Structures are given as structure tokens and as C-alpha cells.
Amino acid sequence: MGGEFYCRSIQKMHADGSLSFFCAIDDGVVLSIAQPKNMVESTRAAFRDVEERLGGIDMILGFDCVLRRLDALNRQVFREISELYKVNNVIGFGTYGEQYRSMHLNQTFTGIAFGERQAAE
């Protein structure tokens, strides 16, 4: 939408070839098939970026979509993701996705990181 890509998970493919999604999708939205990134590496890189920007992470209030959790289980990386959450002090909630502007997205992790930004010398 608007030149950007957003994750919207398919719930079911029907016998007639139509699709049902886990979220509402407006008529006319173009479906693009994407290839997933390595979930562990992309999560690790995101946490590393946040840590560098803040000068350390005290904790992250995280909101993890149940479909992301199921994806981690299916890809057999749930233990690695859980360890990343543990070492980065992630606490929070399981969700059914997130609302971004007028769209419901899923397979997402959204969080607020708390840390001490280092003053410039």
C-alpha cells in the first residue's frame, strides 16, 4: 500500500482459490508474495540497533503477535527467539497483531525500549 509492504497473514485457501486472511483487507489491495528473512538474525539485528541508539537496553516492553510465535515454533527457532527476548530484558504481552494507521497487521513484534542514551562528549 502506498509503495510499502505490510505483513498480512493468510488464514486459509478455499477450494475456489480465494483466500481468507487473519485481518481485514480492503478490496483491490494487491497481494505480493514475500520471502521471509531469518527471524533470529533480523530480531538480533533490530535489538542491536536499538541498543546502539540508546547506549544500552534496560528493558523492552514488547508486544509479540501469536502468529509470529507460531512461525517461530514452525521454523524451530522459538528457543532462540526466547533467548533473545531474555538477554534483552523483554517483558510484555502476546497479541493478535497490531493496528498501524488504518491497517491491522500480524506476525509482528512491536516494542518500546528503555535505556540510557549516552550524552555526546
Disulfide bonds with the S-S distance in Angstrom:
none
